[in-house]
Amino acid sequence: AYNELGQHEKALQEYNRWYESSSRNDNKLSPLSLEILDDHVQFRRGLTYASLNGHDNALADYQYIFDKSNRLTSSTIADRI
C-alpha cells in the first residue's frame, strides 16, 4: 500500500524486510511457494526502484528473476516482466 500512497521509500524498506524475515527462512513454505513469493517481492521491489528513479536497481532485480526462473508456467513473474 505504501507505493499506492506515494511512500516509495517505506515500500522499499518493507520489501527488503521480507528477505530478512524469519517467516521466509523458517522452512514452513514449500520451495515452490518460496520461489513464487520471492519473485513477487522482487518484481514489486523493482517497480518501487523505478518509481524512485533507481532504474539500474530495477533492471538488476528483473534480470535476476529472468536468470533464475526455471518454471515452465505461463503465470510466472518473468512472463509479466
Secondary structure, 3 states (H helix, E strand, C coil): CCCCCCCHHHHHHHHHHHHHCCCCCCCCCCHHHHHHHHHHHHHHHHHHHHHCCCHHHHHHHHHHHHHHCCCCCCCCHHHHC
